[in-house]
């Protein structure tokens, strides 16, 4: 998997924003999507409660949509 400089920067900024609001969430890694190697998945741990999970889904959805619209990179967050 090859990540370019801009993708690396966007992923770092994405996770910094997530970490500010959800300090309990930990970054695990970045992998390519099995469906499309051009798409990236950000793997991270889940928040502590279902309510926090819902809030994270909303925040992450907004951030990844902005990345797609502004830069053309499809990045998805996955929680484990």
C-alpha positions, -999 to 999 in steps of 0.1 A, spaced: 0 0 0 13 34 -10 0 65 7 10 99 -7 20 129 13 -15 146 10 -33 114 21 -9 111 51 -16 147 61 -54 142 58 -53 110 78 -32 127 105 -55 157 106 -86 135 107 -73 115 136 -62 146 155 -97 160 152 -112 126 164 -87 124 193 -96 159 205 -133 149 210 -127 112 218 -95 109 238 -103 72 246 -101 62 209 -67 49 197 -54 48 161 -45 13 150 -34 15 113 -43 24 78 -52 -3 53 -64 -3 17 -99 -13 10 -102 -49 -4 -128 -36 -29 -106 -8 -42 -70 -4 -34 -73 33 -41 -96 37 -10 -81 38 25 -95 26 58 -85 42 91 -87 15 117 -92 27 153 -106 15 186 -142 21 195 -154 46 221 -165 34 255 -203 38 251 -228 34 223 -237 71 227 -201 80 221 -200 56 192 -230 74 176 -213 108 181 -180 94 165 -199 80 135 -214 115 129 -181 133 133 -162 108 112 -188 109 85 -186 146 82 -148 146 81 -145 118 55 -172 134 33 -152 167 34 -121 149 24 -138 132 -5 -154 164 -17 -124 187 -12 -96 163 -22 -112 133 -41 -98 107 -16 -122 81 -3 -112 74 33 -134 54 56 -130 49 94 -134 15 109 -137 8 146 -127 -24 163 
